[in-house]
Amino acid sequence: MRTSLSRSAAAAVLTVALAAAGLGPAASPAAAATVPAGSGSYSDTRPAGTSGPTTGTGAPVTPKLTAAARNKPVPTNDWWSSLAYQRYGDNPYSTPMYGHPLTYQATSGGLQVGYPTAPAIVGDGRQYEYAHKADLTVGLSGLNSPDTKADAWSDWTVTPYWSDGTRTLRTTIGHGMPFVYAEGSGGDARITTASTPTVFADQGNVLGVTVAGHHYALFAPTGSDWSVSGSAITAGLGGKNYFSLAVLPSTDALATYRKYAFSFVTGSTVGWASAGGTVKAAYTLTTEAKEGTERGTVQALYRHQWLHTPDPLTSWTYVSPRGTMKVRESASFTTSQRSAGVLPALPASPGVDKARLTGYLNEVANASDPFSGATDTYWTGKALGRLAQLVPVADQIGQTGIRDKLLGLMKGRLQEWFTAGGASEFSYDRDWKTLTGYPASYGSDTELNDHHFHYGYYVYAAAVIAQYDQAWAADSAWGTMVKTLVRDTANPSRTDTAFPFLRGFDVYAGHSWASGHQGFAAGNNQESSSESVNLSAGLVLWGAATGDTGLRDLGSYLLTTESEAITQYWFDADRQVFPSGFGHGTVGMVWGSGGAYSTWWTANPEEIHGINVLPVTGGSLHLAREKAAIGRNIAEMERENGGPAVEWRDLLWEFEALADPAAAKGKWDAGNAGYTPEQGESRAHTYHWITTLDSLGAPDMTVSGSIPTSAVFTRNGVRTYSAHNHGSTARTVTFSDGATLTVPARSTATGTGTGGGGPDPEEPGPSTGNTFRLKSGGVLTTATDGAAGADTLAAADGINRDGTPYRPTVYEVKGVDGTLDPGAATTFRLRVDAGTTVGLAPQVRVGYDLTGDGTFDRTETFRYFATDPVAGWEEYTQAVGTKAVTGSLGDLRGGTVRLEIWNALGNATSRVQTGTEAAVLRIPYV
C-alpha cells in the first residue's frame, strides 16, 4: 500500500552463483542513452524534469565512499546506509545505526557505541524503542575527521573510515557482533566513556570496564597497557595498528571473549539452499588473526535464527529490540526451516459459484480504466497485481476469454514501462547503481525508497504472464527487463558491477528495509513486510515459470526467512519480543530501534493491521502458520477500531480466512454488498479466496511439499494437497507427511494424496505421542534417533531463583493434540551435572498451552534438585515433588508444551543432557 515509504563448513554447499540465478551478464550498461534489454530498453539518463537521490533540502547527492570503495555498487536500504548516503547537509558522519546487540553512530572523533537494554514507550504508547545512547566512543587520540565514509562492506558487516590528514581509523561492525574491530594510525587507541567507568578487570592490554551498567572489554596489542584517566581510556599500540572492544553478556565471559579479541572479522557471507520442502542457510564470518592463530569468534543470534538452528549455543544472551539474542561460540551457524509454499492461485473448490465469480471477473475486465488512473511505479504496480491475481482464477473456471483479456492488459502496460522514451520508463543511475522508474513515487527516486515494494508487483505480474506465455518471458523478448528489475531489488550476485547484492534484504535481520538512506534517529524501517514478501513470491513464481531454479530458490529463501521475522517482530506471535509496557500485539512498522503501532500516512487501525497483509496472493499462505496470532490481531484491530473493519474489510476478511475461514465467510456474506474494494483488491479475488478456504480449510503450515509451488489445506481433519507444475512434463510432488500428488505438465492439481500419516522426518512433529525427548536447540520431539548432547544452564548469578525461571533453557513443541488421561501426571527423567561446583540447583517448570494461543493454561513448577560437587551425571525426576501448580489441565488441541530448566541457586553454570533416554518428558495425555 502506501507502504513503509520512508518519506520525510556448511556454507560451501549453500552458495548461490549468478550463473545459477540466470540473471545474465553482470556488466554495467553501455554509454548509450538507451540501453537495449531484449525487446525492451531502459535509459541511462533521467527524464527531463525528474530527480535522482538528494539531500533533505533537495540538493543532488552521490555516495560517500572511500577511494577503495568508490566504484562498487552501494547497498542502500541497509541498517548502516547513512554512512554512504548523506541525507542531511550538516551531518557528514551517520545517523544512529542499529547492529544489535550494539548500536553505533559515527562522529568526528570516532565511533559511538551503545548497548540499549531498557525500552522506552513513546508516542502516546504507540511505539517502543531501544534508542541509541553512547556508552563510549572508539577513536584515536586527537582524531577530528571532517566526515566518515564507507570503506568496505559484506553481507551484514560494514567498515566506516575516518581521516583528518594525520590520523586514520577503520572500524568493522555488524549485526550480531559483540565486538568492534579497530585499525588506526597516527595516534594512540582512545576510548572515551560517557561517564566515569568502573574497572572490574585490569590485565595490562586487557581492561574490563562497566559503563552505565554495561560491561565492556577493551583489548590492545600484547605488550600494550590501558591507562584510565576520568572518562578517557588510552593505550599505545606499540607499533601495531589494531585494537578491539566487546560488550560482554556478563563479566564472567571475559576469558572466553579474550580468546577472540584479535580474530578480526573481515567479511560475512550467507549461503542458502531450498530442496524437498526445507530451506537451509549458512551464515559465516571470515576472520583474520592479528595475533596468534585463533580464527574463531562469537556471534549473537536473533530470535528468528536461534529458533531454527541445530547448532549448539552458549547460555549467554543479549537484550535487543527483537527479543533475546543468544550467543554462539563459532564463526558460523546454520538454520533449517520448513519452506513456505507459494501458489499462483488458490486451487479449485466446490464452494465457488462459477457464475457469480464470472460476474465479478467481468467487473474488472470490462472496467473503463482497469489501471484506475495509475501513472507512477507504485500505483501501476498495485493495478498490475490486482489483474495478475485474477488471471489464474479466470483460467480455473474456464473463462479463457477473460483470462486472455487480463493478460493482454498486463502485457501492454508492462511493455510501456519496459521501453525507454515514453511517458513511463526505467532509468539507470550510474552513481548509485540503481534502476528507478519514472514517474516515481514515495521517494523511490529522491531517497531510493521502496524499490522492492514497487518492483515486486511487476515481477509477480510478469511471472503470471510467463505461466501462460513463455515466449513473452524469454530473454530475447521481455524477460531481460524483468531480470533487470530483479537485479536492482534482489540481486543474488556479489560480483555484479552494476547492482548491489540483495539491495533491500538484510540477510541477518531476516527482513527488508525500506528507506534508501536510513537517515533517522530510530535507524532504518520497514512498514509493509507483506509487500516485501510479494517480491519474494514473485521470484518463486518467475523462477518456476521460466525454469530458473536459482531465482526460484532465492525467492523461497527470502520468503521463508522473512516469514519468521514477520511472525516474531511484526506480530510477536510467541509474545516474547515486544516489551511488557507496550500495549499492542502487533506493529505496523519495524524500526532499527524497535517498533511502532502506526503507518506513515494514517492512525486508522484497519490500515495499521492491514498494511502487513496486502497484497493477498498465493504468497500470503505463510501467514497461516500462527493462527492464534491472527485471531489476536483481528480482535485488537476491532477493539482499536471500535468495531469491525470498514475501509479495508476485504483485506482483513482474507487475513482472517487464513485462520478461521468460516468466520471470514460469515463476514463476507453479511458485508459484501456495496463495499469499495481496497485498491489492490477486487470482489472477484476476495470472493474466490474466502469461499475456497471455507471449502478446503485453512492452510496447514505443518506440512510442506517437495517443490516451492505447493500447499496443504486442512478442514475438519481432512487434508487437501495442491501443487502447480510449471514444467513441460508431469511430476509427482511428495509432501512431508508422506502424501503424494501427481501434477500434469503446466497445470495445478488438487487431491487428498496417495500416501500420508506421520511427522516430517526432517523436523519431527509431536502429533499424538506423549513422550518427548529434549533436543539441543530448544526442541521437544517424539523422535528417538537424534544425537546425544548437552546444553549449558545459565548461572543464577548468586541470587536465590527458587520457583522463578531465570535465564532458563527452554524446550518446546507446538501443535500437540491429546486427550487428558485423568489418572496420569507429568513425569520427567533428566540428567544434570554441576561438575565440581558446590550448591547448584537445577529446577524444572512444565507449561501447557492447551490451544496454542500463546497463553499457558497450566504450569507445574517442581522442586529443585541439589547437585553434588562431583563431576558426572545425576538423575533428576518429578519424584522431588511439585513446588507450585497454577491453572488446570484439559485436552490439547493444537497446543504447546514447554519445559523450562534453570539454576535456582549458585553462581556457576551446570549442564543438562539432551537426545537420550534420560532426557525425557512424559505428559498425561493419550
N, C-alpha and C positions, 0 to 999 in steps of 0.2 A: 504494500500500500504505500502511503506517503512516507514510508519507511524510516529507517533509522536516520536517514537524512541528516547527517551531522551538519546541519545548516549553518548557523552563525559560524657378534658372532652370528646372531640371527639376522642381523641387518643385511648380510651379504645375499641371502636368498630372497630378500624382500625389496630389493632395489627396483626402481622403475626407470626405464630409459626413455628418452624422447622418441626413439625409433619405434619402440613398442607402443607408445601412445599415438603414433601415426599423425603427428601434427605437422609433418613436412619440414622443409628447410628452416633452419634457425637463423638465417641471415637477416640483417636489418633491411628495411625497404630500400629500393633503389632511389636515386636522386630525383626521379621524375615527379611531377606534380600529382600525377595519378598513378597509383601502384596497382597493376593488374593482379587479380586473385581468382583464377578460373574464369567463369563467366562474369564475375563481379569485379569490383575495384574499390579502393579507398584512396583518400588523398593524403599527401604529406604536408599540406598547408591548410591551416584552419580557414573555414569560410569567412568571407568578409563580414566584419562587424561582430565577430564572436571572440571569445577569450579562452585562454588556457589557464593553468594554475596561477593564482595570485596570492598576495598577502591579504590580510584582513581589510586593508584600505584600497584594494584593487590594483596594486602595482604588480606587474609580472614578476614571477619568482622562478628560479632554477634550483636544482638540487644542491644542497650544502654538503659537498663531499670533498675528501682529500684527493690529491693527485692520483694516489694509488687506486681509488675507487671511482674516479670521475666518469669512466665510460661504461660502468656496469649498470644494468637495469636496477633501479631503486625499488625495493619492496615497500611501496606506500601502503597505507591501510594496515599498518602493523602496530604492535604495542609500543614501539620506540620511534615511530616515523617523524616525530617533531625534531629529532636530531638532524634529519635530512631536509625537512620541509619547514622553512621558517615562515610561519603564518603571521607572526607579529614582528613589526619592524624594530621594536625596542628589545626583542629577546632573541639574540643570535645563538642561544645555547640550546635549551629544550624546555618543554613543559614537563610536569611530572610523568614519569614512566613507571608502569606497574609490572614488575617482573614476577613477583610472588615467589618466595616469601618477602623478598626485599623490594623496596621502591627506590626510585632514583630521580635526580634532577641535575642536569649539567649547569654549572655556574662558571664564572671567570676563574675561580680558584680551584676548580676540580669538580668531582662528582659527589653530590649529596647522596647519602644512603640512609634509608629509614626502614623500620620494621613495624608497621602499624598493627597493633594487636587488640585495640579497643574500638569497636564500631561506634559511629555517631549516627543517630536517626535525625534526618534533616528534612527540610521542605514540607513542613506540616505532617511529618510522619510518612511521607511518600517515597523516601529514599534512604537507603543505608549506605554508609561509606566507611572504608578504612583509608582515610586520606593520608597522602604522603606528608610526613613530618620528619625532617632530617634529625637523625641521631648523631651523625658525624659527616664530615666531608673528607674525601680521599683526594690528596693532591701532592704537590711538591712545594717545598719552602720557596716563597716568592712568586709562585705561579700566578700570572694575571693575564689570561688569554682573552683576546678580543672576541673569540667565538669558539664554538665546539662543532666539529664536523663528524660525519660518519666515515669511518676509515675502512671497516670491513663488517661483514655480517654473514650469518649462516641461517639454518632453518629456524632456530629460536634464540640465537645469540647475536649480539651486536658489539662493535668496538668503537666507542667515541674517542675523539682525538682533540687534544689541546696543544697550542703552541703560542708562546709570547715572544718568540725570537731568540730567547735564551734557554728556555726550558720547554720540554715536550713531555706530554703524558698521554698514554693509551691505557684504557681500561676495557676489559672484556666482561660483559654482564649478560644475564639471560634468564629466561623462565626456569623456575625450579632450581636455581643455582644459589646456594647459601654463600658462595664465595664471590668476591670481586678480585679480579686479577689485574695488577697494575704494572706497567712498564714505563719508566721515566728516565729523563736525563736532564742535567743542568741544576739539580737541587736534591736535597735530602727528601726522603719519604716523609710526608706530613699528614697526620690525621688530626683534624680539628673537631672536637666534640661539641655538641650543643649545650652541654652542661658539664660540670666537673666530673670526670669519670671516677669510678671506684675500681681499683685494681684487685682482681681476685687471683691472678697468677702472673708471676714475673720470672721468665726463664730466659732472660737475655734477649735473643732475637725473637722470642715468642712472648707476647703480652696478652693477658686476658683482662678485659675491662667491662664494666657494666655501665651503660648509659641509658637513662630513662627506663630502667628496669629490664633492658635487653642486654644480653651477653654477647660480646664480640671478642674474637681472637685476631690479633694482628701478627703478621709473620714477615720478618725482614730476613735478608740472606744470612746464612750461617756466618757467625763472626761479628754480626752487627748487634746493636743494643738499642732498645727503645728507651727514650727519655720522656718523662711526663712533667709538664710544667703548666699547671692550671688546666685549661681546655686544649692545650697544644701537646701533641704526642709526635715526636720526631725520631728518625733513625737514619744514620748514614748508611749508604748502600755498599760501601767498601769496594767501589769499582764495578759493582754489578748494576743492573738496571731494572730489577724486578722486586716486587713485594706484593703481599696479598692480605686480605682480611676475610673473615667469615662471621656470619651471625650464627650463634650456637643454639641448638634447641634446649640445652641445659649446660651448666658448667662442666658436668662430668663427661661431656662429649669432646672436650678439648684434646685429649690424647688421640682420639680417632681422627679428628679433623686435622690435627698437626701432621698426620701421615701424608695428607693430600695437599698440603699448603703450597707446594712447589710443583704440583702436577697441574700445569696451566691448561685450561680449556682453550682450544684453538678453533673448534668448529662443532657443529651439531647437524645430524642428519636423521631423517625419518625414512624408513622404507616400509612398503605395505604389500600385501597380497590378499586377494579375495578368491576363495575357492570352496566349493562344497558347502555353501551356506555359512561360512565363517570368514570374518575379516581379521587378519592378523597384522600387527605393526611392530616395528622395532625402532626404538629411539636410542641413538648412540652419540656420545660425545667423543671427539678426538682430543687428545691431550699431548702436551709436551713436558718432559721432565726438566725443570730448571735446575734442580739439584737432585742427585741420586738417580734412582731408576724407577721410582714409583710413577705409574701412569694411571692409577685408578682415581676415583673421586666419589663424591656423594651427590645425590640428586633428591629433590623433594617432588613427589608425585602429587598431582591434583587428584581430587576425588574420582573424576571420570576415568582416571588412569589406574589408580590402585584398586578400584573395584573390579578391574578386568585383567590384572597382571597375575601370572602364575609365579612370578619371581619373589624370592624372599625379601622382606622389608625389615628394617630395624624397628625398635619401639619408639624412636624419636619422631616427633611431629612438629609442625609449624602451624601458626594461625594464618589464614588468608581470607579474602572476600569470597572464595569459592569453597569454604569449609576447611576441614583439616587436611593438611598436606602431610604425607608420610614419607619418611626418608629411606632411600635405598643406598647401600654402600657398594656402588658399582658405577662404571661409566656407561652402562646400557641397561635397558629393560625392555620387555615385550608386553604386548596386550593381545587379547583374543576376545572377540565379540561375535555374537550371532548376527549375521548380516540382516540389515533392514531392507526388505524387498520393495520393488517398485513395479507397478503395473501400468500399461498405457491407459487403462480404464478399469473400473470395477467390472467383474465378469457378468455375463447374462444371468438373470434370475427370473423366476416365475412371478415375483412380486411387482414387476414393472408392467404397466398398461401401455402397450406399444402405441396405440392411437393417441393417448394423452401425451406421451413423450414426443411423438411426431409433431403434435401441435406446438409444443414448447420449442422444439428444434426449429420449426419454421419461423417462430417469432424472431429468432436470431438471424437465420439465414436470409430472411426477406426484409430485414430492417433497412431503413433508408440509408443509414450510416452504421455499418457493423463495427466501425472503429470509434464511434462516439466522439468524433472530432479530435482524436488524439493526434498530436504532431511531434511531441518530444519522445526521447528514448523510453522514459518510464511508462507513460500512459499508452504509448504504442505497444510496449511490451505487455502491459496488462490486457489490452484488447486482443493481442495475439494469443495470450494464454487462455483467454475466455473462449476463443474459437477452437483452439487446439484440444481443449477438454471434450469438445462435442464431436470431433471427427470420429474417434473410435466408438463413441456411443451411437452415432447415426449408423455406422457400419454394422454394429452389433445387432440392430433391429432391422437390417435390410434396406435402410434408407440411403442407398448409394448415391442417389442424386443430390441429397442434402450433403452427404459426406464430400462429394467432389466439389460442390459449390464452396463449401467452407475451405477446402484445400486450395482452391483457386484464389480465394480472398487472401489467405495467408501467404501463398507464394508471391502474389502480386505486391503485397506490402513489404515483405522481406526483400524482394528484389529491388524495390525502390531504395531501401536503406543500404543494400549491398552494392549499389552502383554510385560511384563518386560523381559529383557535379550537379546533382539535383537539389530539390528543396530539403532533402534529408540525406545524410551521408555520414560515414565514419572517417575520422581524420587521425593520422598518426603523429604524435608529438615526440620528436627526436630527443629533446632534453629529458623528458620524464619517461620516455619509452613506454608509452601507453596509447591506447586507441580510444578515442572519445567520439561519441555520437552527437551530431548536431541536427536539429535543435536539442540542446542538453536540458537537464532539469535537476533541481535539488543539489546543485553544486557538483554534479558529475564532471563538469568542465573546470570550474574555477577552484574547486577543492579536491578533485579526484575522488569524490564520494560515490559509494553505492554502485560501482560498475557491476559487481556480482549480482545485485538485485535486478538491475535493468536488463543486463545481457542474458541472465538466466532464462527470462521469458523467451528471448529469441532462440536460444539453444534448444529449449524444450519444444517450441513450435517447430523448429527445423527437424527435431527428432521425430515428431509425429508425421511430418511430411515424408521423411525418409522411410518410415514404416510402409508407406503406400507408393512411393515413387523414388526408387533407389537411384535412378538416373539424375534426378534433380539434386540429390545429395552427393554426387560424385565430385571429386576434387576438381575435375575439369569443368564442372558446372558451378554450383553454389556452395559446395562443401568446403572449399578453401576459405571462404569468408566466414562460415560458421566456426571453423577451426581457428581463425584469427581472433575471433571473439573469445574463444576458449583460451588461447594463449595469453590474452590480456587479463583474464579473470582467474584462471585455474590452470596455469601452465605447469605441467609436471617436470619440465626441464630446468636444470640448474645451469646449463651451458648455453641456452638461447641468449644471444646478444641483443635481441630486440625487445624481449619482455622478461619480467622477473619470475622467479619460481613462486607459484601459488600466491598471487598478489594479495588477495584478501583473506585467505585462510591461514589461521595461526595453528600450526600443527600441534604445538604443545598445549596451548589453551583449549584446543579442541573445537574451536568455532571461528567464524569470520569476524572481522572488524569492518566498520562501515566508513569511518572518517579517513580521508586520504592523508590528512596532515597530523591527526592525533593532537590537535592543539587545544587541549582542555586540562584544567586542573585535576579533573577526575580520570584523566587518561583517555584512551580510545573507547568506542562504544559500538554496540550493535542493538538495533531495535528489532527489526523483523527477521528473527532467526529462521522463520519458515520460508522467507524469500531466498535466503542463503541456501537452504535445503533444496529449493526449487531448481537452482543451478545444478546441484549435485545429482538430483533425479534426472534432469535433462541430460547430463553426461552419461548416466547409466543407459538411458533410452537411445541417445545418439550413438554411443559406442556399440550397443547391441544391434541397432538397426543397420549400421554401416560396417559391422564386422571388426570394429576397432576395440579389441578386448582390453587394450591398455587404458583407453579413456573410460570404458565401461567400469573397469575395476577401480580406477581412480575415483569415479563417482560413487562407487559403493563404499570405498574407504572414507571419503569425505562425509557422505550421508550418515553412515553408521557411527562415525566418531562424533559428529555434531549432534546427532540424535541423543547420545548420552549426555553431552554438555547441556543441551536444552532441557532434558529431563531434570538435571541436577541444578542448573544455575538460573534458568528462567522459571521453571515450575516447582523447584525444590520438592520433587516428588517424594524423597525419603525424609524430608523435614530435618535435614542435617546441615543445611547451608545458610539459610537466612538467619541473622541474629535474632535472639528471643524478643528484643524490643521492637522489631519490625512487624507491623500489624497486617501484613499482606502475605498471601500464599503464592503469589506469582509476581513477576515483574514484567513490564513492557520493554524495558531496556536494561541491558547489562553494560556496566562501565568497568574500566580497569580497577576502579576503587570500590565497586560494589554493584548495586542495582537500584532501579527506580520504578515505582508504580506510576508510569507516565508514558506519554508518547511525545514526539516533537511538536505535534500540532493541536492536541486536544487532551482534556482530562476526562473525556467520556469513558466510563468503564467498559462499554462494549468494544471500543476500539483499543483500549489498553489490553484487553484479553484477546481480542481478535487479531491484533497485528502479528502475533506469533502463531497464527493458524493459516492465514492466507498466503498463497493461493491453495485451495484444497484440490489435490490431484492424487494420482496413483502413487506419488512420492510422499504423501502425508500419512500413510498407514503406520509408520513408525511411532506416531503419537499414541497409538492404541496400546502401547506396551504398559503404560501406567494408568490403568482405567480409573482407579480410585482418585488419582490426582486430577483427572479430567472432571470427575464429579465434584471435587472440591473447587476446582477452577470455575465451573459453571455456577455453583452455588455462591461463590464470592462475587462473581460478576452480577448476579441478580440482587444480592444484598446491596452492593455499592450502587447499582443502577436503580434501585427502588422498584424492581420488578423485572420480568423477562426482557430479553433483547428486543429492540425495535429497529434501529438503523441497520445493524449487521446481523439480523436474526438468522439469515440463511447460513452465513459462515459458522455461527455458533451452534445452529442445529446440526450442521455437518460435523462439527467438532464433537458434540455430544454423542452423535451416532457412532463414533469410534469406540465408545464405552458402553452406551445404553441405547441401542438402535430403536427399541420400542418407545422409549421416552421421546427421542428425537422425532420419530414418526408421528407420535401424538401431537407434538408441537407443530409439525408441518401441516397435518390435517386440520388443525384448529386455526392456523395463522397464515396459510399460503395465499389467501385471496387478497389481492390488492397491494401487496408489499412491493417495494422497489429493490431489486437485487443489488447487492454490492457490485461495484463497477467492474470487478474481475469475474463476477459470477453470472449465472443465468438460471432461470427457472428449470430449464431442461437438465442442467447438470445437478442442481440441488435435488430435484425430484428423483433422478436416477440414483444419486449417491445414497440418499436416505432410504428409499424403498428397497434398493439392493441389499444394503446392510440389514434392514429389517427382515429381509427374506433369508439371507445367508448367515447372518450373525456378525458380530464384531470381529475385526482382525485378531487372529490368535498369534501373538508375537513370541510365543514359547516354541514355535516350530518355524524352521526356515527351509527353503528349497535349495537345490544344488546349483541353480542359476539365479542371478540377481533379479530377474523379471518374474518373480513368483511370490505367492502369498497364500495364507491359510485363513479361513474364517470358521468360527465355531458358534453354533446355535443349539441350545438345549443338549449340549454334549456331543453333537454331531459335527464333525469337521468337513469342510468343503475346501478342496485344493484347487488352486488356479495358477496357471503359468502362461506366459506368452513366449512363443518361439519365433524369433526374428530370422532364423536361419532358413536355408533352402532345402533342408531335409528334416524329416520327423526326428524327434528326440524324446527320450524318457527322462523326466525330472524326478529325482529322488529327494524326499523330504526327511528331515532329521528325526521324525518319529517312525520312519520305516516305510511310509506310504510312497507310492509311485504314481506318476501321471504321464501318459503318453500324449505328446503335443505335436500335431501335424505342423508341417512347414508353414512359416509366416501366418501363424494362427494363435488364438487363445484357446486353451482347453480348460474345462472345469469338471471336477468329479469328486467322488468320495475316496479315491485312492485304492490301489490293489493290494497294498500292504498296510502296516500300521502297528501301533502299540509300542510302548517302551520309551524310555528317555533318550535324549540325544547323547550318543556316546562321547561326543566332544565336550559336552558340558552337562554332566548328569543332573537330571531334574529330580525333584522329590516325589512327585506323583502320590502314590499311596503307601509307600514304605514308612515304618515308624522308627527305624533305627538309622541314625546318621553318624557318619564319621566326620571329625574335624579335619579340614584340609587347609594347608597353608594358603594364605591369600584371603582368609575370611569366609570360607565356604563350608556349609554343611552339605554332605552328599550321601546318597544311598549307595553309591559305588564303593566297592571293596577292593578295587585293583589299583588304587593310587599309590604313589611313592610315600614311604615313611619320611617324616621330617620333624622339625621342632620350631616353634615360634617363641620369641622372646616377650616376656611380660614386663611392662614398664615398672620402674621403681615407684613406691608410694611416696617418695621424697621425704621420708621421716615423719609423716603425719598419719594418724590413725584413719584409715579409709574403710573401716568395717561397715559393711552394709551399703556403701555408696560407691558405685563404679568410678574409678579414677584412671584415666587413660587406658581403658580396657582394650584387650584384644577381642575382637568381635567375630563370631562365625554365624552365618545367616543363610537361610534358604527361603525362597519365595514360591508362591503358587502351590501351597500344600493343601491337599484335600484329605479329610479324615473324619471318621465318626468317633466321638468320645467314648472311651471304654471306662465306664463308671468304677470298675474295680481296679483300675491301674493308676499308676502315679509316674511322675517324671523320674527317670533314673539316669545316671551317667557314670562313666568309668574313665578317669583321666589319669595320666602320669605326669607328674610335675617334678622339677628339680631346682633347688636353690643353690646347688654347688656347696661350697663350704661356708656360705653366709649364714649367720645366726638370725633367727627371728623373722623370717619372711612368712607370708600367709596368703597364698593364692585363694581367691574366693570366686564363686560362680553365681551368676544370675541367669535364669532362663525366662524368656518372654514369649508370649503367644499373642500375635495379632490375628484374630480369627478370620477376618475378611480381607486382609491385605490393604486396609485403607490407611495404614501408617500409624494407627493408634493401638498400643498394646493393651489388650483386654485383661491379660493375666500376667503377673510376674511372680517368680518364685526365687527368692534370694536364699542361698544355702550358707551355712556357717563356714567360716574359713578353715583351711587346712594348715596346721602349724608344721612347717617343714623342719627337717633336721639339718645340721650343718655338715652333712656327709655327702660328697658327690655321688650322684646316682639317682635313678628314678624312684619316686614314691607314688603310691596309688591313692588317689582322692576320689571318693564316690559320694553319692547322695546320702550315704549312711551317717554322715556328720549331722544331718538334720537341717531343717529349714530355720532361717533367722527371721524371715518376713515373707508374707504372701499377700498380694493385692489382687483384687478382681476375681473373676470366675472363668472357668473353662467352659467351652461349648464346642460344637462341631467346627472343623476347619473347612472353609470354602474359599479356595484361592488365598489361603492365609500365609503368614510369615512366622517362622520360628527362629529365635535368636538366642545364642549362648554368648554371654559376656564373661570374661575371666580377667581378673586383675590382682595385683598385690595389695592386700589390705593393710599390711604393716611393713616396716623396714625402709631401708634406703638403698636397696640394690635390686637388680633385675633377677628374674627367675625364668624358667622355661616350661613350656607345655608341649607334650608330644602330639604329633599330627599324623594322620594317614595310617594308623594301626588299629588293631582290635582293642587297644587300650586308649583310644581317643574317640569315645563313643557317647552319643546322647540318644536315649530312647524316650519317645513321647507317648503319653497314654491314649493312643488312638489306634483304631483298626481300619 
